[in-house]
Amino acid sequence: MDAWGGSGLSDLPPGCGSDRRLSDRLLETFLDLLRLDSPSGAEGPVRDYLRARLEAAGLATRTDAAGNLLADLPALSSGQGSP
């Protein structure tokens, strides 16, 4: 039983959507990440995996001086979501 009283990803909490394809993709991504050999301090394989996924989704990525992967998700339209 998960934290919301359900049996797993098929029982996502309210607001997270309940689409089975989304939960399947989330699980597959999580399992892909678990399969990567990336001990603390050597996270390059995780960064490379995420860079490929983000760029495949059309996002530009960059790596900062500390090795952090950064990607920007453009706003949907001007002025929406502004603080």
MIVEXTI-17552 format. One record per residue (C-alpha): residue number from 1; residue in one letter; z, x, y. Coordinates in nm, 3 decimals, padded with zeros to 5 digits. Layout:
BEGIN
+-----+------+---------+---------+---------+
: pos : code :       z :       x :       y :
+-----+------+---------+---------+---------+
: NUM :    A :       Z :       X :       Y :
...
+-----+------+---------+---------+---------+
//
This chain:
BEGIN
+-----+------+---------+---------+---------+
: pos : code :       z :       x :       y :
+-----+------+---------+---------+---------+
:   1 :    M :  00.000 :  00.000 :  00.000 :
:   2 :    D : -00.087 :  00.136 :  00.343 :
:   3 :    A :  00.103 :  00.120 :  00.673 :
:   4 :    W : -00.038 : -00.226 :  00.753 :
:   5 :    G :  00.056 : -00.379 :  00.420 :
:   6 :    G : -00.297 : -00.358 :  00.282 :
:   7 :    S : -00.446 : -00.165 : -00.001 :
:   8 :    G : -00.642 :  00.093 :  00.197 :
:   9 :    L : -00.944 :  00.138 :  00.421 :
:  10 :    S : -01.087 : -00.201 :  00.339 :
:  11 :    D : -00.785 : -00.353 :  00.516 :
:  12 :    L : -00.812 : -00.187 :  00.857 :
:  13 :    P : -00.567 : -00.292 :  01.129 :
:  14 :    P : -00.672 : -00.543 :  01.395 :
:  15 :    G : -00.909 : -00.395 :  01.650 :
:  16 :    C : -01.045 : -00.131 :  01.414 :
:  17 :    G : -01.312 : -00.354 :  01.264 :
:  18 :    S : -01.330 : -00.459 :  00.905 :
:  19 :    D : -01.689 : -00.365 :  00.828 :
:  20 :    R : -01.701 : -00.218 :  00.477 :
:  21 :    R : -01.974 :  00.028 :  00.574 :
:  22 :    L : -01.754 :  00.168 :  00.851 :
:  23 :    S : -01.461 :  00.216 :  00.616 :
:  24 :    D : -01.688 :  00.376 :  00.355 :
:  25 :    R : -01.825 :  00.619 :  00.616 :
:  26 :    L : -01.474 :  00.700 :  00.737 :
:  27 :    L : -01.358 :  00.773 :  00.384 :
:  28 :    E : -01.663 :  00.987 :  00.307 :
:  29 :    T : -01.616 :  01.189 :  00.628 :
:  30 :    F : -01.248 :  01.240 :  00.549 :
:  31 :    L : -01.331 :  01.357 :  00.196 :
:  32 :    D : -01.603 :  01.590 :  00.329 :
:  33 :    L : -01.347 :  01.748 :  00.562 :
:  34 :    L : -01.095 :  01.789 :  00.280 :
:  35 :    R : -01.354 :  01.976 :  00.072 :
:  36 :    L : -01.404 :  02.243 :  00.340 :
:  37 :    D : -01.222 :  02.575 :  00.302 :
:  38 :    S : -01.061 :  02.603 :  00.645 :
:  39 :    P : -00.709 :  02.744 :  00.648 :
:  40 :    S : -00.521 :  02.768 :  00.976 :
:  41 :    G : -00.691 :  03.017 :  01.203 :
:  42 :    A : -01.020 :  02.997 :  01.015 :
:  43 :    E : -01.145 :  02.649 :  01.104 :
:  44 :    G : -01.511 :  02.754 :  01.149 :
:  45 :    P : -01.639 :  02.541 :  00.859 :
:  46 :    V : -01.477 :  02.228 :  01.007 :
:  47 :    R : -01.621 :  02.308 :  01.351 :
:  48 :    D : -01.968 :  02.361 :  01.199 :
:  49 :    Y : -01.948 :  02.035 :  01.003 :
:  50 :    L : -01.838 :  01.837 :  01.308 :
:  51 :    R : -02.099 :  02.005 :  01.532 :
:  52 :    A : -02.376 :  01.901 :  01.291 :
:  53 :    R : -02.248 :  01.543 :  01.275 :
:  54 :    L : -02.210 :  01.514 :  01.654 :
:  55 :    E : -02.552 :  01.663 :  01.724 :
:  56 :    A : -02.710 :  01.436 :  01.462 :
:  57 :    A : -02.562 :  01.146 :  01.662 :
:  58 :    G : -02.739 :  01.278 :  01.973 :
:  59 :    L : -02.444 :  01.443 :  02.146 :
:  60 :    A : -02.461 :  01.786 :  02.305 :
:  61 :    T : -02.187 :  02.020 :  02.188 :
:  62 :    R : -02.043 :  02.348 :  02.306 :
:  63 :    T : -01.769 :  02.584 :  02.194 :
:  64 :    D : -01.517 :  02.717 :  02.446 :
:  65 :    A : -01.374 :  03.070 :  02.457 :
:  66 :    A : -01.089 :  02.970 :  02.225 :
:  67 :    G : -01.331 :  02.838 :  01.961 :
:  68 :    N : -01.269 :  02.468 :  02.029 :
:  69 :    L : -01.564 :  02.237 :  01.973 :
:  70 :    L : -01.633 :  02.011 :  02.270 :
:  71 :    A : -01.870 :  01.715 :  02.299 :
:  72 :    D : -01.915 :  01.464 :  02.576 :
:  73 :    L : -01.979 :  01.098 :  02.512 :
:  74 :    P : -02.169 :  00.959 :  02.811 :
:  75 :    A : -02.048 :  00.640 :  02.974 :
:  76 :    L : -02.231 :  00.322 :  02.874 :
:  77 :    S : -02.302 :  00.231 :  03.235 :
:  78 :    S : -02.203 :  00.351 :  03.578 :
:  79 :    G : -01.855 :  00.251 :  03.688 :
:  80 :    Q : -01.731 :  00.110 :  03.357 :
:  81 :    G : -01.415 :  00.260 :  03.224 :
:  82 :    S : -01.322 :  00.436 :  03.547 :
:  83 :    P : -00.950 :  00.486 :  03.610 :
+-----+------+---------+---------+---------+
//
